[in-house]
Amino acid sequence: QVQLVESGGGLVQPGGSLRLSCAASGSIVFSFAVMGWYRQAPGQQRELVAVINSGGTTNYVDSVKGRFTISRDNAKNTVHLQMNSLKPEDTAVYYCNAEWRTLAYWGQGTQVTVSS
């Protein structure tokens, strides 16, 4: 069993920043897992925001390129999402995802609201 716990969501004004964190525990060799952040806005499908593989290669959805940065700390089994220049359209529940041994694991989600 793998557990993912997100933190760092909240309310921020447009143009502001937030840093999301996801701590992994359980039956996972974190350094080998592909880690990602997804988001789901009301009435929308869940979409991939950013992903980082075991080698540190990253990929982003076009709408966040240049504003968001995904990183991982293998010593602490943690993945982060630094979000800068936030826009109202970034408002969503953000989910941490781990892909490990052909299975996908999800956190419970953390709400990010961008509003003045």
C-alpha positions as CSV (number, residue, x, y, z in Angstrom):
1,Q,0.0,0.0,0.0
2,V,1.2,3.5,-0.9
3,Q,0.0,6.7,0.8
4,L,0.3,10.2,-0.6
5,V,-0.5,13.2,1.5
6,E,-0.7,16.7,-0.1
7,S,-0.3,20.0,1.7
8,G,0.2,23.6,0.8
9,G,-3.1,24.5,-0.9
10,G,-5.1,27.6,0.0
11,L,-6.5,31.0,-1.2
12,V,-4.2,33.3,-3.1
13,Q,-4.6,36.5,-5.1
14,P,-3.9,36.5,-8.9
15,G,-0.2,36.9,-9.5
16,G,0.6,35.2,-6.2
17,S,2.5,32.0,-5.4
18,L,1.9,28.7,-3.6
19,R,4.0,25.7,-3.1
20,L,2.3,22.3,-2.9
21,S,4.0,19.3,-1.3
22,C,3.3,15.6,-1.4
23,A,4.8,13.1,1.0
24,A,4.8,9.5,0.0
25,S,5.0,6.5,2.3
26,G,4.4,2.8,2.4
27,S,5.4,0.1,-0.1
28,I,7.2,2.4,-2.6
29,V,10.7,2.9,-3.7
30,F,10.2,6.6,-4.2
31,S,13.3,7.3,-6.2
32,F,12.0,4.9,-8.9
33,A,8.5,6.2,-9.1
34,V,7.1,8.7,-11.6
35,M,5.5,11.5,-9.7
36,G,2.9,13.9,-11.0
37,W,0.5,16.6,-10.1
38,Y,-3.0,16.7,-11.6
39,R,-5.8,19.1,-11.1
40,Q,-9.6,19.1,-11.5
41,A,-11.7,22.2,-11.7
42,P,-15.5,22.0,-11.1
43,G,-17.2,20.5,-14.1
44,Q,-13.9,19.7,-15.8
45,Q,-12.0,16.5,-16.3
46,R,-8.9,15.9,-14.3
47,E,-5.8,17.0,-16.2
48,L,-2.1,16.4,-15.9
49,V,-0.3,19.5,-14.8
50,A,3.3,18.4,-14.3
51,V,5.3,15.2,-14.1
52,I,8.8,14.2,-13.1
53,N,10.4,10.8,-13.7
54,S,13.0,9.0,-11.7
55,G,15.8,10.7,-13.7
56,G,14.5,14.1,-13.0
57,T,13.1,14.8,-16.4
58,T,10.0,17.1,-16.2
59,N,7.1,17.8,-18.4
60,Y,4.3,20.4,-18.1
61,V,0.9,21.2,-19.6
62,D,1.3,24.2,-21.9
63,S,-0.9,26.4,-19.7
64,V,1.6,26.3,-16.8
65,K,4.9,26.3,-18.6
66,G,7.2,29.1,-17.3
67,R,5.0,29.5,-14.2
68,F,5.0,26.1,-12.4
69,T,8.0,24.0,-11.4
70,I,7.9,20.4,-10.2
71,S,10.7,19.0,-8.2
72,R,11.4,16.0,-6.0
73,D,13.5,15.2,-2.9
74,N,14.2,11.5,-2.9
75,A,15.8,11.7,0.5
76,K,12.5,12.9,2.0
77,N,10.1,10.9,-0.4
78,T,8.6,14.2,-1.3
79,V,7.5,16.0,-4.5
80,H,6.8,19.7,-4.8
81,L,4.9,21.9,-7.1
82,Q,6.0,25.6,-7.0
83,M,3.3,27.7,-8.6
84,N,4.0,31.3,-9.5
85,S,2.1,34.0,-11.3
86,L,-1.1,32.2,-10.4
87,K,-4.3,32.9,-12.4
88,P,-7.9,32.5,-11.6
89,E,-8.0,29.6,-14.1
90,D,-5.5,27.7,-12.0
91,T,-8.3,27.3,-9.4
92,A,-8.8,23.5,-8.9
93,V,-8.3,20.6,-6.6
94,Y,-4.7,19.5,-7.0
95,Y,-3.9,15.8,-6.7
96,C,-0.6,14.1,-6.2
97,N,0.0,11.0,-8.3
98,A,2.6,8.2,-8.1
99,E,3.1,5.6,-10.8
100,W,4.9,2.6,-9.3
101,R,5.1,-1.0,-10.6
102,T,2.4,-0.4,-13.2
103,L,-0.1,0.9,-10.5
104,A,-1.2,4.5,-9.9
105,Y,-1.7,6.0,-6.5
106,W,-3.5,9.2,-5.6
107,G,-3.5,11.6,-2.7
108,Q,-6.7,13.1,-1.3
109,G,-6.3,16.4,-3.1
110,T,-5.7,20.0,-1.9
111,Q,-7.8,23.0,-2.9
112,V,-6.1,25.9,-4.7
113,T,-8.2,29.0,-5.1
114,V,-7.0,32.0,-7.0
115,S,-9.2,35.0,-6.5
116,S,-9.1,38.6,-5.5
